[in-house]
Amino acid sequence: MDLENAKAQMRKGVLEMCVLAVVAERETYPPEIIERLEGASLPMKEGTLYPLLVRLKSDGLVDYVWREGIKGPPRKYFTITAEGRAFLGELAASWRELVSAVDRTLALPASRQGQPPGEPPPLLHIEPQRPPDDERS
């Protein structure tokens, strides 16, 4: 399995929530969103962000206004809607549950304490049990 592809798929799964979280902080425009995500070690390309923002807008989760730029053309500044804020809250709660479940799954059981990470668990030597006398034919 390609590790980089697996990591990219994990990031892709949380981008919507992360973009909503950035937009929820304050009115912002796409280059600021990208900068904020890069600062959190979640790099995102414009070619990924713009279609995501269009989808979030059509779903009623974000809205935008045009603002005159200090230099250059007007910019779209995005804000989160009330529906978007509620959706973000639900996503964040689901995320915390998922992270907790994954953490529990990844935790080493007591029988593996001291074993190097990545090592397969020791083989179990289990003898098959014979059925009780009344179940034998």
C-alpha positions as CSV (number, residue, x, y, z in Angstrom):
1,M,0.0,0.0,0.0
2,D,1.2,3.5,-0.8
3,L,1.7,5.4,2.5
4,E,1.5,8.8,0.8
5,N,-1.8,7.9,-0.8
6,A,-3.2,6.7,2.5
7,K,-2.2,9.9,4.2
8,A,-3.7,12.0,1.4
9,Q,-7.0,10.1,1.8
10,M,-7.1,10.8,5.5
11,R,-6.5,14.5,5.0
12,K,-9.1,14.6,2.3
13,G,-11.6,13.2,4.7
14,V,-11.2,16.1,7.1
15,L,-10.8,19.0,4.8
16,E,-14.4,20.0,4.8
17,M,-14.5,20.2,8.5
18,C,-11.2,22.1,8.7
19,V,-12.3,24.7,6.1
20,L,-15.5,25.2,7.9
21,A,-13.5,25.7,11.2
22,V,-11.3,28.3,9.6
23,V,-14.3,30.2,8.1
24,A,-16.1,30.0,11.4
25,E,-13.2,32.0,13.1
26,R,-13.9,35.1,11.0
27,E,-14.8,36.4,7.6
28,T,-12.0,35.3,5.3
29,Y,-11.0,34.9,1.7
30,P,-9.5,31.8,0.1
31,P,-5.8,32.7,0.2
32,E,-6.2,33.2,4.0
33,I,-7.9,29.9,4.3
34,I,-5.0,28.2,2.5
35,E,-2.4,30.0,4.7
36,R,-4.2,29.1,7.9
37,L,-4.4,25.4,6.9
38,E,-0.8,25.3,5.8
39,G,0.1,26.8,9.2
40,A,-1.7,23.8,10.8
41,S,0.3,21.4,8.5
42,L,-2.8,20.7,6.3
43,P,-1.6,21.9,2.9
44,M,-4.4,22.6,0.4
45,K,-4.2,23.7,-3.2
46,E,-6.5,26.3,-4.7
47,G,-7.8,23.7,-7.1
48,T,-9.1,21.7,-4.1
49,L,-10.3,24.7,-2.1
50,Y,-12.5,26.5,-4.6
51,P,-14.7,23.5,-5.6
52,L,-15.1,22.7,-1.9
53,L,-16.2,26.3,-1.1
54,V,-18.7,26.2,-4.0
55,R,-20.1,23.0,-2.6
56,L,-20.3,24.4,0.9
57,K,-22.1,27.5,-0.5
58,S,-24.6,25.4,-2.4
59,D,-25.2,23.3,0.7
60,G,-26.0,26.5,2.6
61,L,-23.1,26.1,5.0
62,V,-21.1,29.2,4.0
63,D,-21.9,32.4,2.3
64,Y,-19.8,35.1,0.8
65,V,-19.7,38.9,0.1
66,W,-17.7,40.8,-2.4
67,R,-15.3,43.3,-0.8
68,E,-13.1,45.8,-2.5
69,G,-9.5,44.9,-2.2
70,I,-6.9,47.5,-1.0
71,K,-5.0,46.7,-4.1
72,G,-6.4,44.8,-7.1
73,P,-9.9,43.5,-7.8
74,P,-12.7,42.8,-5.4
75,R,-12.5,39.5,-3.4
76,K,-15.0,37.0,-2.2
77,Y,-15.0,36.9,1.6
78,F,-16.6,33.8,3.1
79,T,-18.6,33.5,6.4
80,I,-20.2,30.5,8.0
81,T,-24.0,30.4,8.2
82,A,-25.9,29.3,11.2
83,E,-26.6,26.0,9.5
84,G,-22.8,25.7,8.8
85,R,-22.0,26.4,12.4
86,A,-24.4,23.7,13.6
87,F,-23.0,21.3,11.0
88,L,-19.5,22.0,12.1
89,G,-20.4,21.3,15.7
90,E,-21.8,17.9,14.7
91,L,-18.8,17.1,12.6
92,A,-16.4,18.1,15.4
93,A,-18.3,15.8,17.8
94,S,-18.2,12.9,15.4
95,W,-14.5,13.6,14.8
96,R,-13.7,13.4,18.5
97,E,-15.6,10.1,18.8
98,L,-13.7,8.8,15.8
99,V,-10.3,9.9,17.1
100,S,-11.1,8.3,20.5
101,A,-12.1,5.0,18.8
102,V,-9.0,5.0,16.7
103,D,-6.8,5.7,19.7
104,R,-8.4,2.9,21.6
105,T,-7.9,0.6,18.6
106,L,-4.2,1.6,18.2
107,A,-3.4,1.2,21.9
108,L,-1.2,-1.7,22.7
109,P,-2.8,-4.3,24.9
110,A,-1.1,-5.2,28.2
111,S,0.2,-8.5,26.7
112,R,2.2,-6.4,24.1
113,Q,3.8,-3.9,26.4
114,G,7.5,-3.6,25.7
115,Q,7.1,-5.1,22.2
116,P,8.4,-2.8,19.5
117,P,5.7,-0.9,17.5
118,G,4.9,-2.5,14.2
119,E,5.9,-6.0,15.4
120,P,3.1,-8.5,14.8
121,P,1.5,-9.9,18.0
122,P,2.9,-13.2,19.3
123,L,1.2,-16.3,17.9
124,L,-1.4,-17.9,20.2
125,H,-1.0,-21.6,20.8
126,I,-4.6,-22.7,21.4
127,E,-5.5,-26.3,21.4
128,P,-9.0,-27.1,20.0
129,Q,-11.4,-28.1,22.7
130,R,-13.4,-31.3,22.4
131,P,-17.1,-31.0,22.5
132,P,-18.9,-32.2,25.6
133,D,-19.8,-35.9,25.7
134,D,-23.5,-35.3,25.0
135,E,-22.7,-33.4,21.7
136,R,-20.6,-36.2,20.1
137,S,-22.3,-38.5,17.7
